[in-house]
Amino acid sequence: MKKRTILTTSSRGLLEDTLPFRLFQKAKRFGVWDPADIDLSQDVKDWASFTHEQKVAILRLISQFQAGEEAVTRDLLPLMMLIAKEGRLEEEMYLTTFLFEEAKHTEFFRRVLNALGENDDLSCYHSETYNTIFNEILPTAMERLETDHSAEALAEASTVYNMFVEGVLAETGYYSFYQSLEKIGAMPGLLKGIGLLKKDEGRHIAYGTFLLQRLISEQPHIFEVVTNKMEQLTPLAIKLNQEGMVEDSPFQVNFEDTMNFTMKQLSVRMEILARSKGRRLEEIYQQSESELERA
């Protein structure tokens, strides 16, 4: 077994001015919220007043988030293990909070469903496209890291997980929740939790963007790997929107607005990565969180 150097007792210490370490600090300050503290009593009253069509629309969203949060919780470990094996201590420290937050999100949506008395099998709201993404593409990309430690495999995994699932699909889901519920002043507990989730996920997306920027800076051809993967995934995002929307939305959510939001998210993710081409590695490590969070 190769002798390991203990970094924190060496002259290196902790790289406290790097982006991953700063994300770790922010996660400690802002990420420790408890789903059990969120009051869902008004949500239960609002739910009782909803029409069947309104309930179906919100259940579809919640069920997809519930399954999605479980999936990303279960699929993150190979990334953490690879980063740890590479000796990137500050990144590993941040990723410990990343996994904690994904587990907390899984708990939150289950608490909402339990409070609403919705304990039936909700997999009927998971379309073929949804299952392809969360039961095939995501776990396959992440499990590949168990045996393939190449930059290409790592880039594809982060593209699927951070750029697509979190940066496009989840962001569109948050948008849909707000478009449906905020304008009618309904389900404040659910929306409070969504707001806290968005802040956590902002840090997750920031880390994923940083990771891909680092890989692109180290090996410029990785940008092509990321671009190709996003091009493969884009039709799935469009199709998922089409499957989840109806012409006569019970909340008057405009399908075209939602689709435009999705396409904007796809464009923004690629624009910020394109700007990383040619940047020095030191710049990427030193950039501010605000440059990447919710970019």
Steps between C-alpha positions, in 0.01 A plus 500: 500500500634841403592719796252780541596857585284663765431836343383699800821439696721571201619840384206499258233512769148578380454703183255738662488753217380250240142480374427147635605600852292817484199295388560277802486807725177620339343155536573505873342843537197467275441131435409379847122527496263232621201386288322417826500870594291604199134558586275319252167565674383760245614272218267229627208748500586624152527143374149422620367793294677401175315346209593151383683650202701733725597213727614292204717785369673554836531129575676450168755766594549377858528135396763583240699703751461229764636229273762733356636600841518135601683421177764772539550403865564139402714581197743759642739266684718397202583865435593555864719190501684603185565853627628352828733260316643793305593664831290812441426554868311831479273363226434189706418713804244694299352179355422373850251787533375435147391146588350612832289758317376256238388264778325790674316589179385139472360524852329833430286382209401183687390712796284709268337191350439352844343824626267507199402136557631399158647159576407311183747390234579814303718338234208543260623860464843384379492490123721289278724802443525566873595138568757508221671798663485401866509120480738458209706802393577643846599178682694372198707821481569502873571127538752521215723698737545190716731350236573781254692789658566684176433870454247409231297279734511762774390773258206294372389417855509864610325611181213259561475559875585868550438669166196305383314345793566786744570791269220440250237253621489600867513871414204452265317313774550784748373743237189286452430486875519878529294559186230268634486587870663833579264712293195353676661515846466128563711239683746735676683216677577321176621824343716581803667163466545553126673830572743331739561222249580754230773652717653157568481408133660831406814383682476158334483658155788732590716201593406309185579804287833541679581132450432515128693825469794336673488202266472725193792714617713188554392330177329736250345216295270432798285793386404292194411208728269725702347661190428164339338368818278805539393470137399140566304599812320809366224310313421315823446829685264618226310171497470494880342846489258389229393197701440702814303788356138519390343765281239589761722528810299504826738775621514689169870418459610594149672210323701726271635699797611179668667374184678832454623482858639150439679604183647802677640275773661277238654802329628659822674181613695474177583872480670505838699185417603645164649798683726263694690400187849648517468611865787418729435239768586753771223730377245221516594415859489865605173608337215609724201287583269766355651439156371143506214458746171499314689628195 
